[in-house]
């Protein structure tokens, strides 16, 4: 399979497994046994027993079903593999929301082959909505096809974004949003990157842009956006994600690059499509 993506028939069992594991991890969310809540990058960046238990459950399931695959999890899981597949897990994206019972949090499971995302599954456990996609097929929400919007005018676009936990980075992000807010219809911030990407895929927002996000935040959502007809980039050096429908893509990226340059927040550069 070197140099080629796996066939749909090869991916289907992995897709089904990702859905099963997401649902099982979702049951951990529903029990709400948060236990000890500690801090990670900052005092406002929490991790709970729900995060840990959900990740452990997924990793244990993969260790039995896919022992040769690599695994990367937000809560410190890093397992090397030999198959070319890597599972990328965020067991509870939107932990702050979850702890406050704010309805935007999810299990996110992505699968990549070599460097390419090929499967994305996001279970929005606040709304009980299952988003699912594998390369070459259309994305779905609760088994119904979804599609990005046809918006082609940035001034009419509803833009999603997010903010980091580090105060200095949040300030930088706010400056960029100050540049962008007068150019778009409005801005939304859900507090879960995985949910936001699914919102782009399903047409609930027209676009999404955020810096400071990790691979486990976006690995599943990238494939879900692509499978819904959207365009998406992730730049690891900037930890920057941009997603939209194809009609909006060029104008959106130009505006983001100009805003970043104007604020001195990032070294703007053209984004390549994923």
C-alpha positions in Angstrom: 0.0 0.0 0.0 3.1 2.3 0.0 2.3 5.5 -1.8 -1.4 4.6 -2.2 -4.3 5.1 0.1 -6.1 2.0 1.4 -9.2 0.9 -0.4 -12.7 1.6 0.9 -13.0 -2.1 1.8 -9.8 -1.9 3.9 -11.0 1.3 5.6 -14.5 0.1 6.4 -13.6 -2.1 9.4 -11.4 0.8 10.9 -14.3 3.2 10.3 -16.7 0.9 12.1 -14.3 0.4 15.0 -13.8 4.2 15.3 -17.6 4.6 15.6 -17.9 1.9 18.2 -15.1 3.3 20.3 -16.5 6.8 20.1 -19.8 5.6 21.3 -18.3 3.7 24.2 -16.2 6.7 25.2 -19.4 8.8 24.9 -20.9 6.6 27.6 -18.1 7.7 29.9 -19.1 11.3 29.2 -22.7 10.5 30.0 -21.8 9.1 33.4 -20.2 12.4 34.4 -17.8 10.9 36.9 -15.3 13.7 36.7 -13.4 12.8 39.8 -10.2 14.7 40.4 -9.8 17.7 38.1 -6.2 18.8 37.5 -4.6 21.4 35.3 -2.3 21.0 32.3 -0.8 23.9 30.3 -2.3 26.6 32.6 -4.5 26.8 35.6 -7.5 27.2 33.3 -6.7 24.2 31.2 -8.3 21.3 33.0 -8.2 17.5 32.7 -10.6 15.2 34.5 -11.1 11.6 35.2 -13.6 11.5 32.3 -10.8 12.6 29.9 -8.5 9.9 31.2 -11.0 7.1 31.4 -12.4 7.8 27.9 -8.9 7.8 26.4 -7.9 4.6 28.3 -11.0 2.9 27.0 -10.3 3.8 23.4 -6.6 2.8 23.7 -7.5 -0.5 25.3 -9.9 -1.3 22.5 -7.3 -0.5 19.9 -4.7 -2.5 21.6 -6.9 -5.6 21.2 -8.4 -4.9 17.7 -5.4 -3.1 16.0 -2.2 -4.0 17.9 0.1 -3.0 15.0 -1.3 0.5 14.7 0.2 3.7 16.2 -1.8 5.8 18.7 -1.6 9.4 19.6 -3.8 10.6 22.4 -4.2 14.0 24.1 -3.8 12.6 27.6 -0.2 11.4 27.1 -0.8 8.3 24.9 2.0 7.8 22.4 2.3 4.3 20.9 4.5 3.5 17.9 3.1 1.1 15.2 4.2 -0.8 12.2 1.1 -0.8 10.0 1.2 2.7 8.6 -2.0 3.6 10.4 -2.2 6.0 13.4 -5.2 6.7 15.5 -5.4 10.2 16.8 -7.6 10.6 19.9 -9.1 13.5 21.8 -11.2 11.7 24.4 -13.0 14.9 25.6 -12.7 17.9 23.4 -14.2 20.8 25.2 -13.4 19.8 28.8 -14.2 23.3 30.2 -17.6 23.2 28.5 -18.2 19.7 29.9 -17.3 20.7 33.5 -19.6 23.7 33.2 -22.3 21.6 31.5 -22.2 24.0 28.5 -23.5 22.0 25.5 -20.4 21.7 23.3 -18.1 18.8 23.8 -17.2 15.7 21.9 -15.2 12.5 21.5 -12.9 12.9 18.5 -11.2 9.9 16.8 -9.2 10.4 13.6 -7.2 7.8 11.6 -4.4 8.7 9.3 -2.5 6.5 6.9 1.1 7.6 6.6 0.6 11.4 6.8 -2.9 11.5 5.3 -6.2 11.6 7.4 -8.4 8.9 6.0 -11.2 8.5 8.7 -12.8 11.0 11.0 -15.4 10.2 13.7 -16.7 12.9 16.1 -19.4 12.1 18.6 -20.9 15.4 19.9 -22.0 14.1 23.3 -23.9 17.2 24.2 -26.3 16.9 21.3 -25.9 13.1 20.7 -24.8 13.7 17.1 -22.4 11.3 15.4 -20.3 12.8 12.6 -18.5 10.3 10.4 -16.4 10.2 7.2 -13.8 8.1 5.4 -11.8 9.2 2.4 -13.6 8.9 -0.9 -17.0 9.0 0.7 -19.5 11.7 1.8 -19.6 12.8 5.4 -22.6 12.1 7.5 -24.3 13.3 10.7 -26.4 10.5 12.3 -26.2 8.6 9.0 -27.5 11.5 6.9 -25.3 13.2 4.3 -24.0 16.7 5.2 -22.5 19.4 3.1 -20.6 22.7 3.6 -22.4 26.0 2.6 -22.1 27.6 -0.8 -21.3 31.0 0.8 -18.9 33.0 -1.5 -19.0 36.4 0.2 -16.9 36.9 3.3 -19.1 39.7 4.5 -22.0 37.2 4.7 -20.0 34.5 6.3 -20.6 33.2 9.8 -17.0 32.5 11.1 -16.2 30.1 14.0 -13.0 30.5 16.1 -11.5 29.6 19.4 -9.0 30.9 21.9 -6.0 29.3 23.7 -5.5 29.0 27.4 -2.3 31.0 27.5 -3.1 34.7 28.2 -0.5 36.1 25.7 -1.7 33.9 22.9 -5.3 34.7 23.7 -4.5 38.4 23.4 -2.8 37.8 20.0 -5.8 35.9 18.8 -8.2 38.6 20.0 -6.3 41.2 18.0 -6.7 39.1 14.8 -10.4 38.7 15.5 -10.6 42.5 15.9 -9.3 42.8 12.3 -11.7 40.2 11.0 -14.9 40.9 12.8 -15.8 43.9 10.6 -15.3 41.8 7.5 -17.7 38.9 8.3 -21.4 38.5 9.2 -20.5 37.5 12.8 -18.3 35.3 14.9 -19.1 32.2 16.9 -17.0 30.4 19.5 -18.2 27.0 20.8 -15.2 26.0 22.8 -14.7 22.7 21.0 -12.5 22.6 17.8 -13.8 19.2 16.8 -17.4 20.4 17.1 -16.6 23.6 15.2 -15.1 21.7 12.3 -18.2 19.5 12.2 -20.3 22.7 12.2 -18.5 23.8 9.0 -19.0 20.3 7.5 -22.8 20.4 8.2 -23.3 24.1 7.2 -24.0 25.4 10.7 -21.2 27.9 10.2 -19.5 28.9 6.9 -15.9 28.8 8.1 -13.6 28.2 11.0 -10.2 29.6 11.9 -8.0 29.1 15.0 -4.4 29.0 16.0 -2.8 27.1 18.8 -4.7 23.8 18.1 -3.1 20.4 18.3 -3.3 17.5 15.9 -5.7 15.6 18.1 -8.0 18.6 18.0 -8.3 18.5 14.2 -7.4 15.1 12.8 -10.9 13.7 12.7 -12.5 17.0 11.7 -10.3 17.5 8.7 -11.6 14.4 7.0 -15.2 15.2 8.0 -14.9 18.7 6.4 -13.3 17.2 3.2 -16.0 14.6 2.9 -18.6 17.3 3.1 -17.1 19.1 0.1 -15.1 21.6 2.1 -11.5 22.8 2.0 -9.2 22.6 5.1 -5.6 23.3 6.0 -3.6 22.5 9.1 -0.2 24.1 9.5 1.7 22.2 12.3 4.3 24.9 12.8 1.6 27.5 13.5 -0.9 25.0 14.9 -3.3 26.8 12.6 -6.5 25.4 11.2 -8.6 27.0 8.4 -11.8 25.4 7.0 -14.6 26.6 4.7 -16.6 25.8 1.7 -14.7 26.1 -1.6 -16.4 29.2 -2.8 -15.2 31.2 0.3 -11.7 29.7 0.6 -9.6 32.3 -1.3 -11.2 35.4 0.2 -11.1 33.9 3.7 -7.5 33.0 3.5 -6.5 36.4 2.1 -8.4 38.1 4.9 -6.7 35.9 7.6 -3.2 36.5 6.2 -3.8 40.3 6.1 -5.1 40.3 9.6 -2.2 38.3 10.9 0.3 40.6 9.1 -1.5 43.7 10.4 -1.3 42.6 14.0 2.1 41.1 13.8 0.7 37.9 15.3 1.9 35.4 12.8 4.1 35.4 9.7 1.5 35.2 7.1 2.0 32.7 4.3 -0.3 31.1 1.6 -2.2 28.1 2.9 -2.0 24.9 0.9 -5.2 22.9 0.6 -5.4 19.5 2.3 
